[in-house]
Amino acid sequence: MTKNAVPSLFDAAVVGALQLPNRLVMAPMTRNRAAEDGSPTELMATYYAQRADAGLIIAEAASPNQVGITFAGIPGIYTDAHIAGWRGITEAIHAAGGRTFLQVQHGGRVGHPDNSGAVPVAPSPVRLSTPIRTAAGSKDAVIPRELSVDDIHGTVQDFAQAARNAIAAGFDGVEVHSANGMLLHQFLSDNTNQRTDEYGGTVDNRIRFTVEVVEAVAAAIGPERVGVRIAPGVGANDIVESDTEELYTALVAALGGRGLAYLHVVFADPGTPVFERIRAGWDGVLIANPVLGWGSPLPGDGGRSAAEELLAAGADLVSLGRSFLANPDLVARLRDGAPINQFREDYFYGGDATGYTDYPVLESVA
Ligand SMILES: Cc1cc2nc3c(=O)[nH]c(=O)nc-3n(C[C@H](O)[C@H](O)[C@H](O)COP(=O)(O)O)c2cc1C
């Protein structure tokens, strides 16, 4: 292969110390099926092991502490029981021939006292306008408590400990979640971060928390086991960035040169200035998550053409969410151009095996 040849989705790749058999990554997806104490379950192990053909599985957002919990049924990675539960999942994925990172997510203001037992925390006391799912239905978000600088330092340590716990549970690495309007993204964006100290105001100040978390996590488990997820310009959970290009140019530069496993970009749009800047500014592995149409059914090709467009635009790997959710054998289906299962949205969050582990595989794969 010449230096500039565009790889195929089905070519091998290297991420950190891992050899991947293909370039299709299962995007992290919260499914709210953990036990009441946040421990992962055997059912979750079945779900992930079914999808072990992915080049890499990024397991769903797990909270590094109690106050970071977003919704009922999300898993944690901060107690011995959590570690034991996740160990069942990593063993199942590895036994099925797969590889897996765990996404570590602090929800910040995206949370509710009914879910975490605590008033959510955030860069500034700016309330989320959209309701929060609780066990008793959707409820209005509350005004979050502003984190002190000491709290921020403590949270950095919680991320580092969560990463150590993930490795103890058998994960191949962790993904720091700095996307989709969760705590770290709340620090990046100027509509949620109204601080006047060293964590607010200028771009360099707003990226500080994410950079400190990544530094601490990399020091704890080794940079080759650390990925970072970002969502430039994505308005999830009320995020409104006024300076997306400047912000992410600075963040990507600050994260570079550290030997991290990868950078993962949500809703990556090839040909846009922000995507081009990120690609040009990032010298490591870039995982891109294409825009397949949020709220729309999956395209008939399961996202293959959108994925190939991103590889052509310079992404090294492509992550797909709902296509993997609905197709345990997605890699084979995309490779063979086989029809794909549509997702059933009613079963995304919470519940049992229905809409979770019961999506059929192709007869040829079975
Ligand atoms: C059910 C569901 C849960 C999700 N949970 C997470 C999550 O825990 N962390 C995250 O970063 N993104 C999460 N996402 C976003 C996906 O990772 C992905 O970016 C999104 O689904 C778009 O990709 P797709 O069009 O291939 O589905 C979730 C998406 C879905 C559908």
PDBQT file of the ligand as one rigid body, heavy atoms in Angstrom, charges set to zero:
ROOT
HETATM    1  C1  LIG A 401     -28.759   4.366  22.622  1.00  0.00    +0.000 C 
HETATM    2  C2  LIG A 401     -27.609   5.307  22.466  1.00  0.00    +0.000 A 
HETATM    3  C3  LIG A 401     -26.787   5.566  23.538  1.00  0.00    +0.000 A 
HETATM    4  C4  LIG A 401     -25.670   6.387  23.405  1.00  0.00    +0.000 A 
HETATM    5  N1  LIG A 401     -24.827   6.565  24.474  1.00  0.00    +0.000 NA
HETATM    6  C5  LIG A 401     -23.647   7.215  24.308  1.00  0.00    +0.000 A 
HETATM    7  C6  LIG A 401     -22.662   7.204  25.331  1.00  0.00    +0.000 A 
HETATM    8  O1  LIG A 401     -22.790   6.557  26.376  1.00  0.00    +0.000 OA
HETATM    9  N2  LIG A 401     -21.535   7.920  25.111  1.00  0.00    +0.000 N 
HETATM   10  C7  LIG A 401     -21.327   8.628  23.957  1.00  0.00    +0.000 A 
HETATM   11  O2  LIG A 401     -20.283   9.255  23.809  1.00  0.00    +0.000 OA
HETATM   12  N3  LIG A 401     -22.232   8.600  22.951  1.00  0.00    +0.000 NA
HETATM   13  C8  LIG A 401     -23.370   7.909  23.093  1.00  0.00    +0.000 A 
HETATM   14  N4  LIG A 401     -24.250   7.808  22.047  1.00  0.00    +0.000 N 
HETATM   15  C9  LIG A 401     -23.893   8.389  20.750  1.00  0.00    +0.000 C 
HETATM   16  C10 LIG A 401     -23.217   7.321  19.853  1.00  0.00    +0.000 C 
HETATM   17  O3  LIG A 401     -21.950   6.952  20.368  1.00  0.00    +0.000 OA
HETATM   18  C11 LIG A 401     -23.042   7.835  18.420  1.00  0.00    +0.000 C 
HETATM   19  O4  LIG A 401     -22.201   8.955  18.438  1.00  0.00    +0.000 OA
HETATM   20  C12 LIG A 401     -24.377   8.205  17.800  1.00  0.00    +0.000 C 
HETATM   21  O5  LIG A 401     -25.306   7.142  17.953  1.00  0.00    +0.000 OA
HETATM   22  C13 LIG A 401     -24.240   8.520  16.316  1.00  0.00    +0.000 C 
HETATM   23  O6  LIG A 401     -23.724   7.397  15.617  1.00  0.00    +0.000 OA
HETATM   24  P1  LIG A 401     -24.697   6.463  14.736  1.00  0.00    +0.000 P 
HETATM   25  O7  LIG A 401     -25.396   7.399  13.770  1.00  0.00    +0.000 OA
HETATM   26  O8  LIG A 401     -23.770   5.498  14.063  1.00  0.00    +0.000 OA
HETATM   27  O9  LIG A 401     -25.669   5.830  15.667  1.00  0.00    +0.000 OA
HETATM   28  C14 LIG A 401     -25.397   7.014  22.164  1.00  0.00    +0.000 A 
HETATM   29  C15 LIG A 401     -26.243   6.762  21.089  1.00  0.00    +0.000 A 
HETATM   30  C16 LIG A 401     -27.324   5.897  21.208  1.00  0.00    +0.000 A 
HETATM   31  C17 LIG A 401     -28.167   5.599  20.014  1.00  0.00    +0.000 C 
ENDROOT
TORSDOF 0
